[in-house]
Amino acid sequence: MVVDLTDSHIWDASSVAALDGVRAKYERMGKRLDVVGLNPASAERHELLSGRLGEGH
């Protein structure tokens, strides 16, 4: 699955947590989720916070 976030912006931890939750659900089904199209600021925020916000759901 590919989530294309072109023209979107990750503003806070709740956005990262939502993406982590979706990714976790796909991984439990043996699927892969790729997030593409993040602008540099959003990519940095996502990398900094992803996996550090609890269970992701």
Secondary structure as UniProt FT lines:
FT   STRAND          2..4
FT   TURN            6..7
FT   HELIX           13..28
FT   TURN            29..30
FT   STRAND          34..36
FT   HELIX           40..49
FT   TURN            50..51
//
